[in-house]
Amino acid sequence: MKLSYVLDTYAWAEYFQGTKKGKYVEELLALGGVGTPLVVIAELADSFQREHEDFSTSFAFVRANTTILPLTITQTLNSGSMKKRLRETEKNAGIIDALIYLCAQENRAVLVSGDKHFSKIEGVLFLTENMPLQNKSTHKNR
């Protein structure tokens, strides 16, 4: 399946918290063609652990509704230069941010994020509070 969007950790956090930005993510999920980088699964698992929450149900949802995207040799080899590029506009951008962006690029998909590290980068759908929703269905907090 061709991917249209790749969700980063920020996008998933908004979704699971049931925020307005999360509702936009929900609409993208309904469209299909969404991927989640494997490193995002690691970040989510870490976040749930820090909050003393069980990740199993949320992980099952991610797995059922998106394509889990592996880390590739190309992504790892290009991650240093991508991190440097991200740090030109955001000094705290890290190697994981670079890997997530490269994963979206390698899959010719748009990265969905509200993380300030990606606010000025091409190929990113940047989540904001005032994004127009297409589907007015009720969103359940997950």
C-alpha positions in Angstrom: 0.0 0.0 0.0 1.3 3.5 -0.9 1.7 5.7 2.1 0.4 9.2 2.1 1.3 10.1 5.7 3.8 9.2 8.4 2.9 10.0 12.0 5.5 11.0 14.5 5.4 10.6 18.3 3.9 14.1 18.7 1.0 13.3 16.4 0.3 10.0 18.2 0.5 11.7 21.6 -2.2 14.2 20.5 -4.3 11.4 19.2 -4.2 9.4 22.4 -4.9 12.5 24.5 -8.0 13.2 22.4 -7.0 16.8 21.6 -8.2 18.9 18.7 -4.9 18.1 16.9 -5.6 14.5 17.7 -8.9 14.7 16.0 -7.2 15.8 12.8 -4.9 12.8 13.2 -8.0 10.6 13.6 -9.2 11.9 10.2 -6.0 11.0 8.5 -6.1 7.5 10.0 -9.6 7.1 8.6 -8.2 7.9 5.1 -5.7 5.0 5.3 -2.2 5.0 3.8 -0.6 6.0 7.1 2.7 4.7 8.5 4.4 4.8 11.8 8.2 4.6 12.1 9.5 1.8 14.4 11.4 4.4 16.4 8.1 6.2 17.2 6.9 2.9 18.7 9.9 3.0 21.0 9.3 6.6 22.0 5.6 5.9 22.7 6.4 2.8 24.7 8.9 4.9 26.7 6.3 7.7 27.3 3.6 5.2 28.4 6.1 3.6 30.8 7.1 7.0 32.3 3.4 7.7 32.9 2.9 4.2 34.4 0.3 3.4 31.7 -0.1 0.1 29.8 0.9 0.5 26.2 -0.5 -2.8 24.9 -4.0 -1.5 23.8 -2.6 1.6 22.2 0.2 -0.4 20.5 -2.4 -2.8 19.1 -4.3 0.2 17.7 -1.2 1.7 16.1 -0.4 -1.7 14.6 -3.9 -2.3 13.3 -4.3 1.1 11.8 -0.9 2.0 10.3 2.0 0.3 8.6 4.9 -0.1 10.9 8.0 1.2 9.1 11.4 -0.3 9.9 14.6 1.7 10.2 16.7 1.3 7.0 20.4 1.5 6.4 19.9 4.5 4.1 18.0 6.4 6.9 20.8 5.6 9.5 23.5 6.7 7.1 21.8 10.0 6.3 20.7 10.7 9.9 23.7 12.7 10.9 23.4 15.2 8.0 19.6 15.4 8.5 20.1 16.2 12.2 22.5 18.9 11.2 20.0 20.4 8.8 17.2 20.3 11.4 19.5 22.0 13.9 19.9 24.9 11.5 16.4 26.0 12.6 15.9 24.1 15.9 19.0 23.6 18.1 17.5 20.8 20.1 16.5 18.6 17.2 17.9 15.1 17.8 18.9 12.0 15.9 15.4 10.4 16.4 13.8 13.4 14.8 16.1 13.0 11.8 15.3 9.3 11.5 11.6 10.0 11.6 11.8 12.7 8.9 14.0 10.5 6.7 11.5 7.6 7.1 8.7 9.8 5.8 10.9 11.0 2.9 12.1 7.5 2.0 8.4 6.4 1.8 7.5 9.5 -0.2 4.9 10.5 2.4 4.1 13.6 4.3 5.3 13.7 7.9 2.6 14.7 10.3 3.8 16.5 13.4 3.4 19.4 15.7 6.9 19.2 17.0 8.7 22.5 16.6 11.7 20.7 15.2 9.7 20.3 12.0 7.9 23.6 11.8 10.1 25.0 9.1 10.9 21.8 7.2 9.4 21.0 3.7 7.3 17.8 3.5 5.7 18.2 6.9 2.0 18.7 7.7 2.4 20.8 10.9 -0.4 20.3 13.4 -2.0 23.4 14.8 -5.0 24.1 17.0 -7.0 25.7 14.2 -6.7 23.0 11.5 -10.0 22.5 9.7 -11.6 19.2 10.4 -13.3 17.5 7.5 -15.4 15.0 9.5 -17.3 16.3 12.5 -17.7 12.9 14.2 -17.1 12.6 17.9 -13.6 11.7 18.9 -13.2 9.3 21.8 -10.2 9.8 24.1 -8.0 6.7 23.7 
